[in-house]
Amino acid sequence: MGKRVLGKGLDALFSGGETLEVKEHMVELDNIVVRGNQPRKVFNQESLEEMATSIKEHGVLQPLLVRPLDNGKYELVAGERRLRASVLAGLERVPVVVRDMDEPVAWEAALIENLQRENLNPIEEAAAYREMLDRHGYTQEELARKIGKSRTHVANTVRILNLPEPIRDMISDGQLTAGHARAILSVKDEGQQISLANKIIGKGLSVRDTEDIGHDATRKRKENHPIKDPNLLMAQQRFEEYLNTRVRVIKRKSGGKIEVSFHDDEELNRIMEILGLV
């Protein structure tokens, strides 16, 4: 079979950004093992059936990416949707590209391909980022460089996992967008967050509408703890904007203190990274 060129993102992962030509191989479907921790968790059945129909007519146009296992089989790294559709299409063999790679690189490859194809919902994307940060020891800056995103995007996406489970389910189901999620995070009370999420869905609120509600809640919270000194108020606002979390600047007769709020260890690590402490 002829040679093909991998996508730009995977090229950069394996070859330092240079074009990488690799040969395809035909492998029995029974010899391909699906990884248990793939970034993508949700697959639309109707979309899979449409792809299966296309595969029946045209075949698998882009090979799957796999890595060899010790038992002679192959572990799927990228292309699970194509694999599932191939099964539905009744194929016995599929084209693959075999690459020998360790676990962190395999995870990167799976994540990058899904991001390039925009296959991940915001919760899957956030969970994949957390996997890279917690399990594989990447900093937010390193991960951002790997996937071609900004550090702010990585940090804000991971924060979505701090939302209550009912809201995370709404995001996974497509009822709420990532923009809605980030706006909901500006509301600190969990009960109010869930109430706001239901309001967004019930009234069809836009992200801008949600942001306005979040800003109003923040303003009311600050009014309950007013800072009279405009310099202190400006300092508090700048801290909150920079750290993207609630901050209180408390002035005393002599000196004062700064309180920085965080929801969990992940957000604490995020704040410490911003401050250059890790």
N, C-alpha and C positions, 0 to 999 in steps of 0.2 A: 504494500500500500504506500501511497506517496507521503511526502512530508508536509507538515503543517506548522504554523507558527502559533505559539501560545499567546494569550492576551497580554497586553502591555503590563498589567499589574503583576501577573505571575512571572513574566519575563524578569521584571525587576527583582522579584523575590528570589529567583534561582540564579540569576546571572549578572547581578549588579547593574541592571538596566540595559544590558546589551541584548539584541535580538537572539533568541534561542530557538534553534530548529531541533525538533525531536521526531522520532519515528513512532507511528501508531502501531499497536498490536491488537489483534482480535482475541478477546478473552471470554470464556464461558461465563454466563451470568452466575452460575452456581459457585464459581471460584472467586466472586467478589463479595467481600464482607463489609457491611455498612458500619461505620464508626458509631459508637454509642453516644458520643457527645458532639454531634454536628451542630454548627451554629443555628441552622434552620430547623424549626420544630413543626411548623404548620404548613401543610400542603393542600391546596385547593383541588378537590377531586375533579371538578369540571375542567379546570385548566390542565390537569394531568391527562384526562381523556382526549382533550384537543391535541396535546402534544403527541400522544400515542397514535392518533390518526395521522398526524404529519409524519411521524417516524415510519409508519407502515408504507407511506407513499414515497418518502424521500430518504429514509434511513436516519441514523444518528449523525448529524452534520458536524458536531464538535465532540471530540473524544473526551471520555471521563479521565480524571486524574486519579491515579492510584499509587500506592506504595507496596512493595513486596513484603510478605509475611514469611516467617520461618517455615510454615507448614506447606508452602508452595502456593498458597492462595494470595489474594491481593486485598488490601484494605482501601476502601473508597475514601478519597480525600476531598474531591470536589466533583459535583455533578449528580447529586442524589436525585434531583427532579428528573433528569434524563434517564437515570437508572430505573426509577419507578415507572416512568412512561414506557420504557423499553420492555419491562415486564408485562405491562398492560397490552403492549403491541404484540406480544407473543414471541419476541426475539429470543434466541438461544445464546447469541454472542453479541458483544458490543465493542466498538473501538476504544482503546484506552491508551494513555500515555503513562508509562511506568517511571516513577522517580523515587530514588532512595532518599528518604528524609526522616529527621527525627520528629518527635511529637510537637514541639513548639512550631517548627516550620510547617508541619502538616496542618496544624490549626490555623496558622496565618494564611496558608493557601486557601483553605476552606472559607475563611472569613473574607478574604479579599475577593474571591470569585463571587460570593453572595452579595457583597457590597457593590461590586461593579454591575451586577445584574439587578440591583435594587430588589433582591428577593426576600430580605429580612424585614419583619415588622419591627417597630421601635423597641419592643421588649426583647426580642431575639438579638437585636443589634447590641442593646445595653448589656445583656447577659454575656454575649461573646466578648465584649470589651472587658467586662469584669473578669472573665476567665483568663484573658491575656494578662491583666494586671495582677490578679491574685495568685493564679496557679503558675504562671510562667514568669512572673517577676518583672514585667515591663513597667516602666514609668509611663505616665500619660504622654509625655513628650515623645518617648520612643515609639509608643503605639501610634500616635498621631502621624509620625513620619512614615511608619510602615504602611499605613492604610491611606495616606494622602489626605488626611483630614486635619483640622486645627485642634490644638490641645483643648480649647474651649469647647469644641464640638464633642470631643471624647468625654470631658468632665460633665457637661450638661446631659449627655445621653446616659451615662452611668447613673446619674442622680435620679433618673426616672424609676429605677428599681427601689427607691426609697418610698414611693407612693404605696398606699394600701393595696392589698391584693385585689379587691373588687375593681379598683381603677386600673390596675395592671391588666386585668382580664378585659376590660373595656378597650384598652389600647390594642391588645392582641387581636381582638375581634374586629378592629377597624372602626369602632364607634368613636374613638378619640384619636387625634393625631399627636405626633411628637410635640408640635407647637402647643397644643392644648395641655399636654402633660407638663411642659416647662412652665406654663402660666399657672397651672394648679399648684405647682411647687412653691409659688410665692405665698400661698396660704399655708400657715404653719399648723393649724389644728386639723387633725386627721378627720374628725367628723365633718368639719366645714369643707375639707377637700372632697370627700365623697358626695356631700350635698351639691357642691359646685359641679362635679362631674356629671351627676344626674341632671342638673339644670342645663348643662351644655347640650346633652343628648336630647332632653325633652324640648328645649326651645331652639335647638339648632344654632347655638351660639358660635360665632367665628372665634378664631384665636385672638383677634384684637379685642372683641367683646370680653373674652375671658381675662385677658391681660388687664383691662380696665377694672374688672371686678377685683382682681388680685391687688392692683394698686390701691383701690379704695380700702380693702381690708388692711393693707400695710399702713395706710395713712391713719386709719382709725386706731390701729394698734399703737402707733407712735403718739397719737393724741392722748391716749390713756397714760402714757409715760412721756410727757412733753419735756423737751430740752429747751430752756430759755436762751442759753448762750448760742447765738447763730454760728459761731466758730466751731463749737462742739457738735452742733447739729450737722454742719457741713462735713466734719470729720467722720461722724457716724455714717452718714450717707455714702461717703467715699469708701469707707471700710466695707459696707454692705455690697456696694457695686463691685468692688475688687474681689471680694471673697465669695460673692453670690450666696450669702446666707445672712441670717439675722445677727446683727451686732448691736450691743448697747455700750455707749460711752457714758460712764458715771463719774461725775465731778464731785469731789469732796472739798472740805475746807483746805486740806493740804493734799495735793495730788488727786488721784482717782484710780479708776480701773476700766479695762475694756473687756467685755464679755462677748465671746464668740460662740454662737450656738451651732450644734451639729446633731444629726439624727442618729448616726451609727458610726462604726469604725471606718467604713468606706468614705463617708463624708469627712471625717476627721483627717484621714490620709490625704484626701483631695485638698483640704485647706492647708495641711502641712507642706504639700508639694508646691502650692501656690506661693507659700512663704519661704520656700527653699530650704525647708528643714529636713527633707528626706531625699 
